Amino acid sequence: MLLQITAKTFQALRVTLTTITETKDTRFLSNPQKMNPTLAFLLLCQLVLCTAVTSKKVCGRPPVTDGIDELGLKRVYEIGEQVNLGCERGYTPSKAMTARITCLASGEWTKLDLVCSPKMCPLPKPMQKPGFVEVPYKSVLNFSCDSGYVMTGANESVCLHDGTLSAPMPMCTAVSCPLPRAPKHGKIVYDDKQVSNVETQYGQSWTYECLPPRAPIGNERGSCLASGNVTEPPVCEEVSCSIPPTIENGIITFAVMREAGYKEKVKYQCKEHYVMDGSDEIQCQKTGNWSTMPVCRAPCKVNINRGRIFYNAKKIWIEDLKPNRVLHKENVVFYCLNKEKKCGIPVASQCIDGTLKTPECFKEPSKVEYNLKSKSLPSEIAMCPSDPTK
């Protein structure tokens, strides 16, 4: 009868034991030999049964990495139970198609050596770059066109499980604009002669020109804009410039001495031995002013009486320079003496609008030195190295 103790009996017993423990009844504790035999047996039975109950270990959900198919996996597995794992759609196994793992008595799984790699989608060739020719499964490509272009096709493409893109690469087509309107008293000159008779494309450009003597007030250049509109044409207004001015040491080669209209030109020429600095032609601008005037620069004279110079790729004595004239921006080389090294130093000087400076280091020889000892002059002895200190 004692072996048929129900759970209700055990529950009641625990309550009873707890009560006994808390009250510490001295009748049982002080004299264990006088304890109720039935109660003692029940206590012993509980101790034996509780000791016989042990915790049973199990394995939890198998640990998986990205790409492994988790469909059908349970939360708890019994000892010895096996699971076959594989890659989900869109992933490729690096070793085997499946991997079998077993739940061990320790509650752990055997080692999983399955690695699933995402499938790759090749990029369209226009997008390929060194080291970047494909993208992994689930990657999203977002397309966009530059300003001034309209997209034809999907603006997004996804790398699918089979290694293909969900949509092809779209096309970007230039925005179309209406033909520009020519200004009144003017015309349009296109940069690209192959312009449609009905429209222009983004990026195409042209020049607005006014018929002389009118000048454009506003945009002289026009183009098809990203907005689909064209640049507004200018207003053509009459413009005139004053009578062409004269320049010092120069003459006007051809011109009627009167006011000039827009874009009319006047040409100048310098007197003999004078060099023109700037363009030899000026033009009436839309502001009513002439473009920058040229200047005639004067020649120079070499201001030494005795010595040798280097000019026009020749080494000559000064008295042989006939006439004594150097043109604007031409160079003349003088020779100075390095007394310490006893060698010659060539020093260049440039003619600037009538002025040619003689180097300070140049010492003009006396008549005796020049006539009788010319071989000892700085121009005739050995030249110093590029660095005179060496």
Summary of the structure (lengths in Angstrom):
residues: 390
radius of gyration: 52.9
end to end distance: 127.4
largest distance: 157.3
contacts: 1006
relative contact order: 0.05
helix: 15%
strand: 34%
